[in-house]
Amino acid sequence: MLKTLHLIFILLSLGSFIGRVILSEIKPILLELKAIKIAPHIINSFLIVSGFSLVFQGGWLSSDFGWIIAKLVALLAYIALGILVLRLKGQNKWLAFAAAMLCLAYIGAVAVTKNSFFFL
Ligand code: HEM
């Protein structure tokens, strides 16, 4: 149940991010709307709260929790890159977007494998 909610918030977070990137290209004025400004913060807060709840529900802190730290660090990078994407223009914007997507893929892969170095 909690994991399903976590997964739903991940999809909503991704959807709201991509939606804002599209708006920044076709109708940036809409990004000034209060609802569009606030909604991602609410979704991302629920995503983080559901993640922390899963940590406690699964008792993950009593085992090897390096993968959770890796998820948090990559999450910070994803948030910072997301802010950059909406501020930058041209090639740099798309480089930041690609890096943000890589962070998200890394977070997902770490969550599934429970191994921060799953690629080695
Ligand atoms: C963009 C952010 C995040 C993404 C993309 C993400 C992705 C995922 C995915 C795909 C799963 C399912 C793994 C599986 O079923 O094997 C999962 C589970 C989980 N996530 Fe996240 N997550 C994010 C944020 C967080 C945060 C911030 C935390 C906590 C600090 C967290 C902690 C957990 C825990 C503890 C599980 C449960 C693992 C299990 O019981 O198998 N997640 N996450």
Boltz pocket constraint, residues with backbone or C-beta under 6 A from the ligand:
constraints:
  - pocket:
      binder: B
      contacts: [[A, 3], [A, 6], [A, 10], [A, 47], [A, 48], [A, 50], [A, 51], [A, 52], [A, 54], [A, 55], [A, 56], [A, 58], [A, 60], [A, 68], [A, 71], [A, 72], [A, 75], [A, 78], [A, 104], [A, 107], [A, 108], [A, 111], [A, 112], [A, 113]]
      max_distance: 6.0
